[in-house]
Amino acid sequence: MKLSGLFTLSVQDWIKGLIMAVGVAVFSIIETSVSAGIFTFNLTTVWHAALAAIVVYIGKNFFTPAPKTIEVDKSITKVIDVTPK
């Protein structure tokens, strides 16, 4: 899996952002319906919630650097006994 670096975005970032936006939109519809007591929803509110979710998610990924990776050489790795005496 290719991770995006600082100030870059990958295709996976956009896909995950869209999934996040759809999830927030669905949650917004459910929350509004439960609060009102009937199945009704305001498309403007749903649209704003979905847009906010994708902007926040993409913004977070844009300003977050890729995590550092640690490579372990198994040929020189030793087991350390840490049992208490």
Residue pairs with C-beta under 8 A, 6 or more apart in sequence:
1 12
2 10
2 12
3 10
3 66
3 67
4 10
4 12
4 13
4 61
4 66
5 65
5 66
6 63
6 64
6 65
6 66
7 62
7 63
8 62
9 58
9 61
9 62
13 57
13 58
13 61
14 58
16 57
16 61
17 53
17 54
17 57
17 58
17 61
18 54
20 53
20 54
20 57
21 50
21 51
21 53
21 54
21 57
22 50
23 53
24 49
24 50
24 52
24 53
25 46
25 47
25 49
25 50
25 53
27 49
28 41
28 45
28 46
28 49
28 50
29 41
29 46
32 40
32 41
32 42
32 45
32 46
33 39
33 40
33 41
